[in-house]
């Protein structure tokens, strides 16, 4: 799930791009269900 932090002059939606992974924001984590993952995401948003 790449995040692109940059302002572009043109919209590139629908265009082919190449993604080079140079780092990550958080480690991988195992979840028993989508609901568990969703709940953790909501808790993180509240914390921010």
C-alpha positions, 0 to 999 in steps of 0.5 A: 500500500504505497503512499505518495507524498508529493505535489504533482502538476498533473493528475496521473490517475490511470497512468502506469507508474513504477514504485520503488520502496525506500522505507515503510511507515509501520511494520507488518502485523497479523490480524484475525479479522478485518474488523480487528484491523479496522478497529486499530486504524480507528484507534490510531486516528483518534490518537493522532 
